[in-house]
Amino acid sequence: MRDFIKVMKALSDPSRVKMVKVLQRRELCVCEIQEALGLAQSTVSKHLKILEEAGLVDFYKDGLWVNYRLADGARNPYAAELIGKLRQWLEDDADISALAARLDGIDRKTILRN
């Protein structure tokens, strides 16, 4: 039951749900997620840590970059099930649609130049 509760708590915050939704579109670094959601870097990092501990996201390092992506669900079957469901859920939500549209114009190299 502990794994189930972790996933449910992780997805109880609207910002974390939005992070999962943008990560289903592509891998992102913290600065790209920060730009997409309009949150502080420390806030994004804290949310990502909660999502990672619940088995919803994974990360890997690529040089100086830390890239985040949706987890494959191997660590937590409840996370796998909810990731699958979230692929269809909320697609017609106005906030999610706006995030998806904004995501196309977000690139880490551009962010760093500003």
N, C-alpha and C positions, 0 to 999 in steps of 0.2 A: 504494500500500500504506500510505502514511503516514496517510491518512484512516481506513482500516480499523483500524489499530492504535490511533489516538486513541479511537475509539468503544469498542473492546474494553477498553482500559485504563480509560476513564471508567465503564464498567459492571462493572468488576471489584470495586467496593466496595459492600457491602450498603447503606450509607446512601444512596449515589447511586442505586442501583436503587429504593430506597424513594421517593426524591424524584421520580424519573420516574413511578412508579406513582401518587403523589398528584397530580402535575401532569396526569396524564391525566384526572383527575376535574374539576379546575378550575384556573384561574389563582390563584397565591398570591404573597404577598409573603414576604420573608425571615422576618419575625416569625411568620407563620403556619406556615411550614415548620419553623421552630425549635420552635414549640409542639407541632406534630404529632409530630416525631421526638425531641424532648427533647434537642436538641443546642445547643451554644453558637452565638451569632450568627456569630462568626468562622469556626467550623467549617462552618456552613451556607453562608456566603459563599464559602469556598474550594471546597467541593464544587460549588456552582452555577457557579463560574468554569470548573472542569474540564468540566462538562457543556456549558456554553456553547461552549467552545473545540472540543469534539468535534462540535458541531452538533446536539446533542440538545435543548437548551433555548434559548429566546429570551427577551428581556426588553424591556419598554418602560416609560417613565416616565409617570406620571399625577400631576402636581403633585409632592408630596413622596414619593409612593409609587413603588417600583420593583416592577413585577409580572412574574412569571415564568410561562412557559407552554411546552408542548412545541413544539419547532421543527417546521416543515412539511417538513423534510428537503431543502430546495432546496440547501443548502450542502454536504451530504454524503449521497450515496445510501446509504451503509452505515447512517448514523443513521436515515434514513427507513425502511429495511427493519426495523431492530431496534425502532424505536418502534412500527411496525405489529405486529410479533410480540409485544412486551411488553404490548400491549392484551389479548391472550388469556392470556399466560403469567402464572403466579403468582397468579391470581385466587382460587384455593382455598388459598393459603398463609395460615396463621394470623396471622402478623405483618402481612401486607398487609390482611387482613380487619379486623384491629383498627385499623390506621391509617385505613382507609376509614370505619369507624364513628366514630372520634375526630374525623375531619375535619369532620363535620357540625356539631359544637359549637365549631368554631374560627372566630373572626372577629377581624380586626385591630382593630376599634374596641373590642371587649371586652378584648383583650390590652393595649391602650394604657391602659385605665382601671385595670388592676391594678398 
